[in-house]
Amino acid sequence: MELIDETLFLTERMLACGQQGDWAQVIDLERERRARLGQLFAVDAAVDGATAQRLRDILDLDRRLIQLGAQVRDAVAAELSNAQLGRKVTRAYHSSGS
């Protein structure tokens, strides 16, 4: 398997793990992928059409992963906000002597 194909495969796995909520695995895979991208771009070679398409595919998957991460982040922020509000309401209830 070529380096670009391995990188694309890792990116696909990152998205799949993100969709499953396994963000720790996404981070681990990103480290592997970053190393491969470093190797890929360390070579001063012309990029053919197939490689350019794979790079576009990687960028597209990255955009999807970033959107997914933002959705999860927003959901967690909303849950935290609701939990904090619940604690405030409970404290207010108890401090009112009820």
Accessible surface in RSA format (square Angstrom, percent):
REM  Atomic radii and reference values for relative SASA: ProtOr
REM  Chains: A
REM  Algorithm: Lee & Richards
REM  Probe-radius: 1.40
REM  Slices: 20
REM RES _ NUM      All-atoms   Total-Side   Main-Chain    Non-polar    All polar
REM                ABS   REL    ABS   REL    ABS   REL    ABS   REL    ABS   REL
RES MET A   1   163.33  84.6  84.44  55.9  78.89 187.8  93.73  79.7  69.60  92.2
RES GLU A   2   117.89  67.7 110.16  83.3   7.73  18.4  43.27  83.7  74.62  60.9
RES LEU A   3    52.17  29.1  44.58  31.9   7.59  19.1  45.06  31.6   7.11  19.1
RES ILE A   4     5.07   2.9   4.23   3.2   0.84   2.0   4.23   3.0   0.84   2.3
RES ASP A   5    36.53  25.6  33.32  33.2   3.22   7.6  12.45  29.3  24.08  24.0
RES GLU A   6    50.13  28.8  49.13  37.2   1.00   2.4  15.45  29.9  34.68  28.3
RES THR A   7     0.00   0.0   0.00   0.0   0.00   0.0   0.00   0.0   0.00   0.0
RES LEU A   8    27.45  15.3  27.45  19.6   0.00   0.0  27.45  19.3   0.00   0.0
RES PHE A   9    98.11  49.1  96.98  60.1   1.13   2.9  97.86  59.3   0.25   0.7
RES LEU A  10     7.97   4.4   7.97   5.7   0.00   0.0   7.97   5.6   0.00   0.0
RES THR A  11     1.02   0.7   0.76   0.8   0.26   0.6   0.76   1.0   0.26   0.4
RES GLU A  12    80.93  46.5  74.78  56.6   6.16  14.7  26.88  52.0  54.05  44.1
RES ARG A  13    91.39  38.4  89.21  45.5   2.18   5.2  25.16  34.4  66.23  40.1
RES MET A  14     5.22   2.7   5.22   3.5   0.00   0.0   5.22   4.4   0.00   0.0
RES LEU A  15    11.58   6.5  11.58   8.3   0.00   0.0  11.58   8.1   0.00   0.0
RES ALA A  16    42.80  39.3  40.57  62.6   2.23   5.1  42.03  59.2   0.77   2.0
RES CYS A  17    18.75  14.2  18.58  20.7   0.17   0.4   0.12   0.3  18.63  20.1
RES GLY A  18     2.63   3.2   0.00   N/A   2.63   3.2   0.00   0.0   2.63   5.9
RES GLN A  19   112.34  62.8  79.02  57.7  33.32  79.3  26.87  57.2  85.47  64.8
RES GLN A  20   146.27  81.8 108.35  79.2  37.92  90.3  42.82  91.1 103.45  78.5
RES GLY A  21    47.72  58.8   0.00   N/A  47.72  58.8  23.86  65.5  23.86  53.4
RES ASP A  22    63.73  44.6  57.61  57.3   6.12  14.5  19.42  45.7  44.30  44.2
RES TRP A  23    69.82  28.0  67.78  32.8   2.04   4.8  66.07  35.2   3.74   6.1
RES ALA A  24    71.77  66.0  61.79  95.4   9.99  22.7  65.51  92.3   6.26  16.6
RES GLN A  25    53.13  29.7  51.88  37.9   1.25   3.0  10.05  21.4  43.08  32.7
RES VAL A  26    11.48   7.6  11.48  10.4   0.00   0.0  11.48  10.0   0.00   0.0
RES ILE A  27    93.02  52.9  91.36  68.1   1.66   4.0  92.87  66.9   0.15   0.4
RES ASP A  28    65.65  46.0  62.44  62.1   3.21   7.6  17.21  40.5  48.44  48.3
RES LEU A  29     0.25   0.1   0.25   0.2   0.00   0.0   0.25   0.2   0.00   0.0
RES GLU A  30    39.38  22.6  39.38  29.8   0.00   0.0  23.56  45.6  15.83  12.9
RES ARG A  31   142.55  59.9 134.00  68.3   8.55  20.4  54.53  74.5  88.02  53.3
RES GLU A  32    75.18  43.2  69.60  52.7   5.58  13.3  32.77  63.4  42.41  34.6
RES ARG A  33    16.30   6.8  16.30   8.3   0.00   0.0   0.00   0.0  16.30   9.9
RES ARG A  34   143.00  60.0 139.61  71.2   3.39   8.1  62.02  84.8  80.98  49.1
RES ALA A  35    57.87  53.2  43.25  66.7  14.62  33.3  54.96  77.4   2.91   7.7
RES ARG A  36    66.59  28.0  66.59  33.9   0.00   0.0   5.23   7.2  61.36  37.2
RES LEU A  37    40.41  22.5  39.94  28.6   0.47   1.2  40.27  28.3   0.14   0.4
RES GLY A  38    44.10  54.4   0.00   N/A  44.10  54.4  37.67 103.4   6.43  14.4
RES GLN A  39   101.53  56.8  93.92  68.6   7.61  18.1  37.02  78.8  64.51  48.9
RES LEU A  40    35.41  19.7  26.73  19.1   8.68  21.8  27.50  19.3   7.91  21.3
RES PHE A  41   126.65  63.4 102.20  63.3  24.45  63.6 103.68  62.9  22.98  65.8
RES ALA A  42    83.55  76.8  43.34  66.9  40.20  91.4  54.91  77.3  28.63  75.9
RES VAL A  43    99.91  65.7  84.92  76.9  14.99  36.1  89.60  77.9  10.31  28.0
RES ASP A  44   153.99 107.9 118.53 118.0  35.46  83.9  40.83  96.1 113.17 112.9
RES ALA A  45    66.64  61.3  41.49  64.0  25.15  57.2  49.85  70.2  16.79  44.5
RES ALA A  46   106.57  98.0  67.48 104.1  39.09  88.9  78.65 110.8  27.92  74.0
RES VAL A  47    83.85  55.2  52.41  47.4  31.45  75.8  54.04  47.0  29.81  80.9
RES ASP A  48    87.46  61.3  76.08  75.7  11.38  26.9  45.41 106.9  42.05  41.9
RES GLY A  49    55.90  68.9   0.00   N/A  55.90  68.9  40.70 111.7  15.20  34.0
RES ALA A  50    54.90  50.5  40.12  61.9  14.78  33.6  48.31  68.0   6.59  17.5
RES THR A  51    24.99  17.8  24.99  25.3   0.00   0.0  10.65  14.3  14.34  21.7
RES ALA A  52    27.22  25.0  25.36  39.1   1.87   4.2  26.41  37.2   0.81   2.1
RES GLN A  53    81.68  45.7  81.68  59.7   0.00   0.0  38.05  81.0  43.63  33.1
RES ARG A  54    71.77  30.1  71.77  36.6   0.00   0.0   8.21  11.2  63.56  38.5
RES LEU A  55    34.91  19.4  34.53  24.7   0.38   0.9  34.53  24.3   0.38   1.0
RES ARG A  56   129.79  54.5 126.99  64.7   2.80   6.7  65.27  89.2  64.52  39.1
RES ASP A  57    50.69  35.5  48.56  48.3   2.13   5.0  12.32  29.0  38.37  38.3
RES ILE A  58     6.44   3.7   6.44   4.8   0.00   0.0   6.44   4.6   0.00   0.0
RES LEU A  59    97.42  54.3  96.90  69.3   0.51   1.3  96.90  68.1   0.51   1.4
RES ASP A  60    63.16  44.2  63.16  62.9   0.00   0.0  13.50  31.8  49.66  49.5
RES LEU A  61    19.78  11.0  19.24  13.8   0.54   1.4  19.24  13.5   0.54   1.5
RES ASP A  62    30.05  21.0  29.31  29.2   0.74   1.7  10.19  24.0  19.86  19.8
RES ARG A  63   135.16  56.8 133.49  68.0   1.68   4.0  64.37  88.0  70.80  42.9
RES ARG A  64   110.29  46.3 106.63  54.4   3.66   8.7  32.27  44.1  78.02  47.3
RES LEU A  65    17.04   9.5  15.93  11.4   1.11   2.8  15.93  11.2   1.11   3.0
RES ILE A  66   123.67  70.4 116.14  86.5   7.53  18.1 121.92  87.8   1.75   4.8
RES GLN A  67   114.06  63.8 109.96  80.4   4.10   9.8  34.17  72.7  79.89  60.6
RES LEU A  68    36.35  20.2  34.65  24.8   1.70   4.3  35.93  25.2   0.43   1.1
RES GLY A  69    22.95  28.3   0.00   N/A  22.95  28.3  18.39  50.5   4.55  10.2
RES ALA A  70    32.13  29.5  28.77  44.4   3.36   7.7  30.38  42.8   1.76   4.7
RES GLN A  71   117.26  65.6 108.75  79.5   8.51  20.3  42.10  89.6  75.15  57.0
RES VAL A  72    55.44  36.5  53.12  48.1   2.31   5.6  55.44  48.2   0.00   0.0
RES ARG A  73   149.87  62.9 142.66  72.7   7.21  17.2  74.01 101.2  75.86  46.0
RES ASP A  74    78.08  54.7  71.78  71.4   6.29  14.9  29.16  68.6  48.92  48.8
RES ALA A  75    52.92  48.7  43.45  67.1   9.47  21.5  51.62  72.7   1.31   3.5
RES VAL A  76    76.84  50.6  76.70  69.4   0.13   0.3  76.84  66.8   0.00   0.0
RES ALA A  77    55.62  51.1  47.59  73.4   8.04  18.3  51.23  72.1   4.39  11.6
RES ALA A  78    53.37  49.1  45.21  69.8   8.17  18.6  52.51  73.9   0.86   2.3
RES GLU A  79   120.69  69.3 114.66  86.7   6.03  14.4  42.75  82.7  77.94  63.6
RES LEU A  80   102.21  56.9 101.35  72.5   0.86   2.2 102.09  71.7   0.12   0.3
RES SER A  81    64.36  54.4  60.35  80.5   4.01   9.2  25.09  53.4  39.28  55.0
RES ASN A  82   101.01  69.7  92.57  89.5   8.44  20.3  25.37  61.1  75.64  73.1
RES ALA A  83    45.89  42.2  31.76  49.0  14.13  32.1  43.42  61.2   2.46   6.5
RES GLN A  84    90.44  50.6  88.91  65.0   1.53   3.6  16.56  35.2  73.88  56.0
RES LEU A  85   107.55  59.9 105.44  75.4   2.11   5.3 106.87  75.1   0.68   1.8
RES GLY A  86    34.78  42.9   0.00   N/A  34.78  42.9  33.22  91.2   1.56   3.5
RES ARG A  87   125.82  52.8 121.84  62.1   3.98   9.5  59.41  81.2  66.41  40.2
RES LYS A  88   124.81  60.9 119.91  73.6   4.90  11.7  64.64  58.2  60.17  64.1
RES VAL A  89    89.43  58.8  86.03  77.9   3.40   8.2  88.87  77.2   0.57   1.5
RES THR A  90    69.54  49.5  66.24  67.2   3.30   7.9  44.16  59.3  25.38  38.4
RES ARG A  91   142.39  59.8 137.81  70.2   4.58  10.9  74.08 101.2  68.31  41.4
RES ALA A  92    60.83  55.9  50.95  78.6   9.88  22.5  56.69  79.8   4.14  11.0
RES TYR A  93   125.39  58.5 119.03  67.7   6.36  16.5  87.04  65.4  38.35  47.3
RES HIS A  94   120.49  65.9 102.47  71.2  18.03  46.1  70.79  73.0  49.70  57.8
RES SER A  95    98.19  83.0  58.03  77.5  40.15  92.5  51.42 109.5  46.77  65.5
RES SER A  96    80.83  68.3  40.60  54.2  40.23  92.7  48.25 102.8  32.58  45.6
RES GLY A  97    69.55  85.8   0.00   N/A  69.55  85.8  37.04 101.7  32.51  72.8
RES SER A  98    89.40  75.5  36.27  48.4  53.12 122.4  39.62  84.4  49.78  69.7
END  Absolute sums over single chains surface
CHAIN  1 A     6962.5       5884.8       1077.6       4062.5       2900.0
END  Absolute sums over all chains
TOTAL          6962.5       5884.8       1077.6       4062.5       2900.0
